[in-house]
Amino acid sequence: MTKKIVISGGGILGISIGIAILKNNKQIEVELHEKEPRVAEHASGRNSGVLHAGFYYSPESLKAKFCREGNTQLQSYIKKYDVPYARPGKVVLAQSESELAGLVKLYDRGIKNGVDLEMRPARDLARIEPLAATDHDFLWSPTTGVSDPIKVTEALAREFVSLGGSIKLGSEITFRSGLRANGESISADHFINAAGAYSIDLAHAMGFGSEYRVMPFLGTYKQVDQKTLPIRTLIYPVPHPVNPFLGVHFTLTIDNKVKIGPTAIPILGKEQYRLTNGFTFRDIKDFLRNTTAIVRGEKHNLGSIAISEFPNLIEKTLLQRAAKLVPSASSVNRWGKKRPGIRSQLLNVSKGELVQDFVVEGDGRSTHVLNAVSPGWTAAMPFGEYVAKIALKLS
């Protein structure tokens, strides 16, 4: 008898899970449901498009395990489907003596993770990125690349269908005494929850993830033509030692734009792409509960995050901060807006802690991806294989 697996979530991870299942066993019926009219409508299509090298993450983490491998696998798919790709590399700059310890920590992590990574003296920076500035050592990551996240996800969706999978667009999965699609009951031998920001809601309804909730953060960008600010590489600061954000940085896009961002603004709604709308009364209640949990915890200071990040919504402030990395950025006056994204950050309520690693829970009936934030796009292929193996073993 043919088994049927239902997946919720038409982002790159949900599609990658479906591909992995069908490659493992083509006799299984795999049906993927996406509530939007197209795939990659949210996080998968609104991320930076950066193929991360994998040096930010603790060696024992799932992120470290899958990021470097995912970078390589994603490059293979990009080449296979003729999706635009570039590999400009990345520099990470220490902006003060106090940040050098953090830089060394990143380097050590990268080496342990098997990443091609170099520690270089300040005098070498001009040869790699003439527009960047530092008086200290910096990291050079030659394997960091960029591509088009929407085109990559769409290509993977076509492969999924070619393998025998089916995609139901405009179909929202909920759970009320059983699985439902747009309110209608559906059957499945196993359910895989890869619904991004809404994974936690499905998980709670099915009895999983009780210690977690989602804390969304809005990421906004400014962009300009690369010919106006002709940087060669991606340029990042040393990240905050505790908070899971990489700081204001410069990235390149495949269509020759330079982006500054993103911000990390704590917001109310899972789809609140504007500060003034996109949230419900329930979102307000959840935000207050989340805030209370973080305040009670000892690891993060939400107030300091907000105080640090909200000024970045002002272009003048954002450019002043960015100019510490690239001084000439402050003289550019033709910055436009880039479509914002939302980081649906998992929060451990009892600890008041923003969860750093990927999180998966499940049983014989269902598997739930509770946390798949950055580098979720880069790591999607091997992470999808990992989730598929869990689901196939449990089902």
N, C-alpha and C positions, 0 to 999 in steps of 0.2 A: 504494500500500500504506500503511495507517495506521501511523503511528509510535506506539510506546508508551513513555511516560516514567514511571518509578517514583520516588516521593519517599519518603524515610524521615524521619518527624518530624511529629507532629500538633500542633505548636505553632503560634503565629500566623504565624511565618515560613514554615514548610513549606506551610501552607494558602494564604498570600498568593502564594507562588511558583506553586502550582497554579492559582490564579485568574488570575494574569498570563499563564500559558501558554495557558489555554483562551480567554481574551479575545483573545489574539494569533492562535490557530489552533484552532478548535473541532474540527478533524479529527483532532487528536492525542488519543490515549487517555492519560489521566493517572490513575495509581493511587497513592494515598497510604497508607502503612503507619504505624501508630502502635502501639507495643508495649503501651500501657496500654489499659484498657477505655473510655477517654473521651479527648477532646482536651483540651489545656491542663492536663494533670495536673501538670506540673513548672514550669519557669520562666515560661511564658506565663500560668499561672494563679496563680502565687505572687509575682508582682512587685507593686510598689506601686500599680499602676493609674494612675500619673501620666503624662499626656501632656506630655512635656518640650518646652520651647520651642526649644532648640537652641543655647544660648550657652556650653556647657561645652567644646566640641570645636574643635580646630584647624581653621581655614577650609579647608585642603587635604584634610581627612579625609573618608572616606565617611560617617562619623557626622554631620558638619556638613552634608554634602550631602543626607542623607536625613531628618534629624530634623525640621527645620522643615516640610518638605514632608509628612512622615509625620503630623505633628500635624494639619495641615489635612485630609489624606485620611482620617485616622482619625475626625475629627469628622464628616465627611460620611457615613461608614458608620454611625457611632453614631446620627446623626439618621435615616438611611435605615431602620435596623432598630429604632428606638425603644428603644435601650439607654440606661440612665440616664447622665447626664453633667452635670458642673458645671465652671465655670471660675473657681475662687477666686483664681488667680494665685499668685505666689510672691515672697517676699522672701529675699534673700541678705544676711546680716549680717556685717560685719567686727567681730570681737570684740576687736581690739587694733590699735594703729598699724601693727604689723608685717604685718597682713593686708590693709591698704589696697592695697598693690601687687597682690596677688592679685585683689582686687575689681576694680581698674582693668583687669587683664588679661582677666577674664571679660567685662567691659563691652565692651572693644575687640573681643574675639572675637565677641560677640553682634552688634555693629554690622556687622562684616565678613560675618557669616553671614546678614545680612538679618533679624535677629530684632527684634521690637518690645520694646525694653528701655530702662529709664531708670535713671540714677544719681541718687539722691535724698539730701538731707541728713538727718541724724538727726532733726531736728525734724518731718519729714514722716511718720515711722514711725507715730506714734500715730493718724494719720488712716487709715492703711491697715491696720495690725494693732496695736491697742491693747495686746495682751498681750505683744508682743515688746519686746525691749530692746536698744539699742545706743547708744554715744556717738559713733559714726562714720557715715560715709556708708553707704548700702545700695543694693542693686539691687532694682528692682521689675520683675517679669516678668508682665504682664497676660494673656499667652496660655497660661500653664501651666494645664492642666486635669486632671480626674480622672474615671475611669469604672470600670466593672467588667470586669477583664481576661478573666475566664472567659466572661461573656456576650458580649463582643465577639468572642472567638475562636470561640465556638459559632455566632454569627451568620455569621461568615465561612465556617465549615465548611458551613453550609446553602447559602450562595451557591455555594461550590465544587461541591457536589453538583448544584445546580440548573443549573450550566453544563455538566454532563456528567461531572464527576470522580467517582471512587469512593474511599471511605475504608474501609480494612481495619483495624478495631480489634483489639487483642490480637494484633497481628502484628509480630514483631520481625525487622528486617532485619539479616542478617549477611553476611559475604563469606568464603567458603571455596571457592576454585576456581570462583567464580561467585556471583551473588546468591542468597540464600536467605531465605525468610520462614518463621519458626518451623522452620527446618531443611530445608524443602522448596525445591528449586530453582525459581527464577522467571526469566522472561526480560524484557529491557527493551532498547530501542534506546538509551536514555540513563538514567542513574541520578543523582538529585539527593540529596545527603546534607545534610539539615537536622535532624539528630538531636540537636541541643543538646549536652549534656555528653558524649554518646557519638559525636559527629561525628568526633572525633579518632581513635577506635578504628577506625571504618569507613575513614577516610582512610588510616591506617597500613596496614590490611589490603590496600588497593588501590594503595599506593605513593605516597601524597601526605602532606604535612604532616610530613615526617620531622624537621624542625627544631623542631617544636612538641609540647607536651604540655598537658594541662589541669590547672590548680591550682584546686580548688574552695574557695569561701569560704561559710560559713554566715551567713545573714542572719536574725536574730531580732528580733522587735518586741514592744513593749508597746502596749496600746490602752485607750482609755476613751471613754465617750460624750461627744460634742461638747458637750452641755449642761453636763457637769461641767467641761470646759475649753474654753470657747467661742471658740477661735481662728477667724479668718476666712480666713486664707491659709495656704499652705504656707510653712514657715520653715526655712531652711537656713543652715549656716555657710559660710564660704569653704572650699572643698575643699583637701585636701592637694596641694601643688604637683607631686608625683611619683606617688604611689599612686593607682590608678584607682577611688577610693571617694569618696563625697560627704560622709562624716562623719555623726554622729548628728544627725537632723533630725526635724522634725514634718511629717507629711502628713495630709491629710484623705481619708476614704473616701466613697464614694457613699452608704453607709448610715449616715452621720452619726457616724462614729468618728474619733477623733484617734489617730494612731499615732506612737510614738517609735521610731526605729531607722533603718535596720537596723544590726546589728553586721556586722563583716567578719572572721569567725573562720576562719583557715586550718584545713581539715579533711581527712580522709583520703578519704572516699567521695563519689562523684558523686550519691548519693541519701542521704547521711548527715544526715537531718533531726534526729537526736538525736546528741549527742556520744558516747553510749555504744554505738551500734550503727549499722548501715547501711554497713559497709565490709568489704572482703575483704583477704586477705593480699596480693594483687596491688596493691590500693589503698595498702597500707602501703609496699610497695616503690616505687611511683610517687611517693608523698609524699616519701620519703627522697631519691629522685633529684631531684625538683623542688626540694626544700629546698637540696640541694647546689648545684644550678645557680644558684639565687638568691644563695646565699652567695658563690659565685665571681663573680657579676656585680657591677656597681658602682652600679646604679640604685636597688635596693630593699634595705631592711633588714627581713627577715621577722621577726626577733626583736623589733624595735621595733613592728611591726604587731601581733604577738601580745600583747606587753606592754600596748599601748594598747587593744586590742580585748577581750581576755578579761575584764577588769573590767566591761565593759558587760553581761555576762551577769548581774551582780548588780544588782537593781533599784535599790537605793540609789545606787550609783555612776552608773548610767545616768541617773537623775533629776537627780543633782547636775550632771552634764555638760549635760543638756538644759536645766536651769534657767538656764544662761548665756544661752540664747536666749529662754526664756519663764520668768521667775522664779516665777510662780505654779504651774508644773508640779510643783515640789517639795512643794507642800502637798496635792496630789491623792493619795489613798491607795486608790483603787479600780481600779488598773491590772490588766488582764487580759492573757492571751497571745493573740497573733495567729499564724496558721499560718506557719511559717518558710519561707524560700526559700533557694536555693543559686545563687550566681554562679559559673558554670563559666568561670573566667578563663583565657584562653590564655596560655601561657608560652613564650617563645622560649628554648629550652634553651641554645643556644650563647652568647647574650648575657646569660642570667640575668635576662630582662626580661619583665614582665607587659605583654602586647600591648594597646595602647590602642584600635586601630581595628578595624573589621570586616576579616575575611580570607576570601578565596575562592580556591580552587585547582581545577584540573580539566583535562580533555582531551576528546577526542571521545567517550569512553565514559561519563564521569562528571564531576559538578561537586560540590565539597565546600565547605560553609560551615563554616569552622573557628572563627570567632569572631563571635558575634552578641549579646554582652552589652549591657547598658544603654547607649544607649536603644533596644535591639533591639525592644521592644514598640512604642514610639512610631514607630520608623522602618520597621516591618515591611512596609507597603504599597509604598513606593518601593524599598526594599531587595529585596523579593520580585520586583519588576519587573526590577531590575538583574540578579539571579541568573537569572531566566527568560530574559532576553536572552542572557546568557552561554551558558546551556545550549542554547538553540535554535540559536545560532550554531555551537556545537561539535558538536551532534548530527547 
